[in-house]
């Protein structure tokens, strides 16, 4: 779904699940290649991401002749439990490739709840987001045009990968299975963490200042410590924007600033989900990390509080 979110007079756009404003996807197809973990190089991933026991790639493609959207796995749809790397590539400006585990509900149920969740009406959005929190698990994804990867310890169960756009969820969803067994492996140690806190704010652990640094050369631990669904989109800002100006925009006191689209980020994560994201794919410089998703209790967009300038180096 494409929409714009007005933030204190500035129009913010970005790819996202639910209320976050994506739209009709361009017809250009992406290209993908499978890079086994054993031959990954430091030019495409921090060293800590090497040597995983499994890795797979996911790509959306547009079948122009049939006017249908489809999604394709490039390296298998059955995984062993434990540590894995998810990789995805998309040339779509409205990419929002998410991984979801339904908890006794159907894809139709999920799609039906997208309507009130994206309505912009807190009275509808709050109950819908509460439904998602209780009936689904979200394990991040690729919420922007480009490519990305992250690490996660996956437990047994049945999952889907899909483009989260009303009308395209069931049409694009691909099932994948994590076999029964004990999930082995742990996330590697990291020196930087982005936390989604219970007071609906972001905290960059390991960084200081108005725009804490996030290093592209190291994995970024991302933790959802709230009771709802959240993501993080890194919005671009005009050249010359200062950390103070970005901070003022977050606080609603700089309406003249108009951030651009997200050029990196992490997909929707349920409460308690932890991943190690690879910021190698992020653009360098000042960014504003935001979350647009409505709060499950109030129905109000989280961008009013989950807004944090960062400096990608």
WODA-V929701 format. One record per pair of residues at least 12 apart in sequence whose ideal C-beta (glycine too) atoms are under 7 Angstrom apart, sorted by the first residue. I is the first residue (numbers start at 1). J is the second residue. Records with the same first field share a line. If there is no record, write none. Layout:
BEGIN
I=J ; J
END
This chain:
BEGIN
1=21 ; 22 ; 23 ; 118 ; 165 ; 166
2=21 ; 22 ; 23 ; 24 ; 94
3=21
4=21
5=21 ; 292 ; 301 ; 303
7=303
8=252 ; 255
9=255
10=249 ; 255 ; 257 ; 258 ; 259
11=258
12=235 ; 259
13=261
14=233 ; 235 ; 261 ; 262
15=94 ; 95 ; 96 ; 143 ; 144 ; 262
16=96 ; 143 ; 231 ; 233 ; 292
17=96 ; 98 ; 164 ; 231 ; 268
18=114 ; 117 ; 118 ; 293
19=117 ; 118 ; 125 ; 292 ; 293 ; 294 ; 301
20=292 ; 293
21=292
22=94 ; 96 ; 165
23=94
24=94
25=62 ; 69 ; 92 ; 94
26=92 ; 93
27=62 ; 64
28=91
29=61 ; 62 ; 91
30=59 ; 60 ; 61 ; 89 ; 90 ; 91
32=57 ; 59 ; 74 ; 89
34=57 ; 74 ; 75
36=55
37=50 ; 51 ; 52 ; 55 ; 85
44=280
45=149 ; 278 ; 280
46=217 ; 218 ; 219 ; 278 ; 280
48=188 ; 219
49=85 ; 151 ; 219 ; 278
52=83 ; 84 ; 85
53=82 ; 83
54=79 ; 80 ; 84
55=84 ; 85 ; 87
56=73 ; 75 ; 76
57=74 ; 75 ; 87 ; 88
58=71 ; 73 ; 74 ; 88 ; 97 ; 161
59=72 ; 74 ; 88 ; 89
60=90 ; 92 ; 97 ; 163 ; 172
68=171
69=163 ; 168 ; 171 ; 172
70=172
71=161 ; 162 ; 163 ; 172 ; 174
73=174
77=174 ; 175 ; 176 ; 177
78=176 ; 177 ; 179
79=154 ; 176 ; 178 ; 179
80=179 ; 181
81=154 ; 155 ; 156 ; 178 ; 179 ; 181 ; 182 ; 183
82=153 ; 154 ; 183 ; 184 ; 185
83=151 ; 153 ; 185 ; 186
84=152 ; 154
85=149 ; 151
86=99 ; 149 ; 150 ; 152
87=149
88=141 ; 142 ; 147 ; 148
89=147
90=142 ; 145
91=145
92=145
93=145
95=142 ; 143 ; 144 ; 145
96=143 ; 163 ; 164 ; 165
97=141 ; 142 ; 161 ; 163
98=138 ; 141 ; 162 ; 164 ; 267 ; 268
99=139 ; 140 ; 141 ; 159 ; 161
100=136 ; 137 ; 138 ; 159 ; 160 ; 162
101=136 ; 137 ; 139 ; 157 ; 159
102=136
103=135 ; 136 ; 137
104=135
105=135 ; 136
107=160 ; 169 ; 170 ; 173
108=170
110=136 ; 169
111=166 ; 169 ; 170
113=128 ; 131 ; 132
114=166
115=166
116=128
117=129 ; 132 ; 294
118=166
122=294 ; 298 ; 299 ; 300
123=299
125=294 ; 299
126=294 ; 295 ; 296 ; 297 ; 298 ; 299
129=228 ; 229 ; 293 ; 294 ; 295 ; 296
130=296
132=229
133=227 ; 228 ; 229 ; 271 ; 296
137=270
138=229 ; 268 ; 269 ; 270
139=152 ; 273
140=266 ; 267 ; 268 ; 269 ; 275
141=267
142=267
143=231 ; 233 ; 265 ; 267
144=262 ; 263 ; 264 ; 265
146=263 ; 281
147=281
148=278 ; 281
149=278
150=266 ; 275 ; 276 ; 277 ; 278
151=187 ; 275 ; 276
152=275
153=183 ; 185 ; 186 ; 187
154=178 ; 183
155=178 ; 183
156=178 ; 179 ; 180 ; 181
157=178
158=175 ; 177
159=176 ; 178
160=173 ; 174 ; 175
161=174 ; 176
187=274 ; 276
188=219 ; 276
190=218 ; 219 ; 220 ; 221 ; 276
191=206 ; 218
192=205 ; 206 ; 207 ; 214 ; 215 ; 218 ; 220 ; 221
193=205 ; 206 ; 221 ; 223
194=220 ; 222 ; 232
195=223 ; 225
196=223 ; 224 ; 225 ; 226 ; 230
197=225 ; 226
198=225 ; 226
200=226 ; 295 ; 302 ; 305 ; 306
201=305 ; 306
202=232 ; 289 ; 306 ; 308
204=308 ; 310
209=243
210=243 ; 244 ; 247 ; 309
211=243 ; 246 ; 286 ; 309 ; 310 ; 311
212=310
213=311 ; 313
214=279 ; 310 ; 312
215=313
216=279 ; 280 ; 282 ; 312 ; 313
219=276 ; 277 ; 278
220=276 ; 277 ; 279
221=274 ; 276
222=266 ; 275 ; 277
223=274
224=269 ; 270 ; 271 ; 272 ; 273
226=271
227=271
228=271 ; 295 ; 296
229=268 ; 270 ; 293
230=269 ; 291 ; 293 ; 302 ; 306
231=265 ; 266 ; 267 ; 268 ; 269 ; 291 ; 293
232=265 ; 266 ; 289 ; 291
233=262 ; 265 ; 290
234=262 ; 263 ; 264 ; 265 ; 282 ; 287 ; 289
235=259 ; 260 ; 262 ; 287 ; 288 ; 290
236=259 ; 260 ; 261 ; 263 ; 283 ; 287
237=259 ; 260 ; 286 ; 287 ; 288
241=257 ; 286
243=286 ; 309
245=257
246=286 ; 288 ; 309
247=309
250=288 ; 307 ; 308 ; 309
259=288
263=282 ; 283
264=279 ; 281 ; 282 ; 283
279=312
282=312
283=312
284=312 ; 313
285=311 ; 312
286=309 ; 311
287=310 ; 312
288=307 ; 309
289=308 ; 310
290=303 ; 306 ; 307
291=303 ; 306
END
